[in-house]
Amino acid sequence: MTRTGTVLDRIVERTSADLAERRRRVPEGALRAQAHEQAPPVPLVPALRADRVSVIAEVKRGSPSRGLFAPEADAAAVAMDYLAGGAAALSVLTDEPFFHGSLKDLAVVARLAHASPGPVPVLRKDFLLDPYQIVEARAHGADAVLLIVAVLDRWQLAELLGVTWELGMEALVEVHDESELATAVEAGARVIGINNRDLRTFTVDLTVSERLAPLVPADRVVVAESGIHSVADVERLARAGIDAILVGEALMMAPDRRAIVQALGSVEVVRCRGS
Ligand SMILES: O=P(O)(O)OC[C@@H](O)[C@@H](O)c1c[nH]c2ccccc12
């Protein structure tokens, strides 16, 4: 699998191996105690329902497809810019081997986001395969987690959603095609992320969101993810009925991060999805 599989296969394999090691170092009980010391999670769903497109701004230093594009970025400084630009939520990549993130980044960003006037929810972005990682997210201040349908079977998805909700958090459930979307909707996902990037080939195509968003029931929140760079991109996605966008690279690379968050978040939501 390592030699013939996709990058996604390698990431999942590596994540499982690292997980075993982390579990030995910090037993789940200790992590749960740390999770219970946190202030209650900031709700994600209301943060993403607004008249303008909600921006989930991501702290991201690099990726397997794009390399290391912001290796020196200071997570706290980036988060401050995002908050000043009016980001509705923040996302922090915590995967180390492939995305150069960390749980430390998550904790730093969560502290800032929660201290801002009108606390902003923070999402842990990683390849979550096991309940341990959800508890770990909460213990480091996350209000929400990413669950990727492509790497989970439907029982795992149900279990991870259950653990997320039990801890008072929310899940962004990521899909890339019609069948994954059906799985997410049936599992009861309240926030559905449509990834424009195919995690197997890394091809980015905004028409994926345009095709799938109209199929999402109106009572769920839809987030278009990846490959979003301009106000024109957001306008196009808004016409397809999305509520929010998740943007990483374009924000990290912008000379004025505050201004671009503000600009992308100025587009009006178009309520055109049926039930
Ligand atoms: O940097 P971009 O193209 O704006 O993409 C952000 C985000 O959507 C992307 O980081 C992402 C979406 N789903 C993921 C799953 C794992 C890791 C990363 C991701």
The ligand as an SDF file (V2000), in Angstrom:
LIG
                    3D

 19 20  0  0  0  0  0  0  0  0999 V2000
   -5.4020   25.8770    0.8290 O   0  0  0  0  0  0  0  0  0  0  0  0
   -6.7480   25.7600    0.2060 P   0  0  0  0  0  0  0  0  0  0  0  0
   -6.7190   25.3070   -1.2120 O   0  0  0  0  0  0  0  0  0  0  0  0
   -7.5510   27.0520    0.3790 O   0  0  0  0  0  0  0  0  0  0  0  0
   -7.5370   24.6170    1.0060 O   0  0  0  0  0  0  0  0  0  0  0  0
   -7.9150   24.7550    2.3600 C   0  0  0  0  0  0  0  0  0  0  0  0
   -8.5660   23.4570    2.8820 C   0  0  0  0  0  0  0  0  0  0  0  0
   -9.7630   23.2530    2.1960 O   0  0  0  0  0  0  0  0  0  0  0  0
   -7.6300   22.2720    2.7210 C   0  0  0  0  0  0  0  0  0  0  0  0
   -6.5470   22.5430    3.5610 O   0  0  0  0  0  0  0  0  0  0  0  0
   -8.2500   20.9210    3.0910 C   0  0  0  0  0  0  0  0  0  0  0  0
   -9.5270   20.5320    2.8400 C   0  0  0  0  0  0  0  0  0  0  0  0
   -9.7330   19.2660    3.2980 N   0  0  0  0  0  0  0  0  0  0  0  0
   -8.6120   18.8300    3.8560 C   0  0  0  0  0  0  0  0  0  0  0  0
   -8.3170   17.6270    4.4890 C   0  0  0  0  0  0  0  0  0  0  0  0
   -7.0820   17.4460    5.0170 C   0  0  0  0  0  0  0  0  0  0  0  0
   -6.1000   18.4350    4.9040 C   0  0  0  0  0  0  0  0  0  0  0  0
   -6.3640   19.6430    4.2700 C   0  0  0  0  0  0  0  0  0  0  0  0
   -7.6150   19.8510    3.7550 C   0  0  0  0  0  0  0  0  0  0  0  0
  1  2  2  0
  2  3  1  0
  2  4  1  0
  2  5  1  0
  5  6  1  0
  6  7  1  0
  7  8  1  0
  7  9  1  0
  9 10  1  0
  9 11  1  0
 11 12  2  0
 11 19  1  0
 12 13  1  0
 13 14  1  0
 14 15  1  0
 14 19  2  0
 15 16  2  0
 16 17  1  0
 17 18  2  0
 18 19  1  0
M  END
$$$$
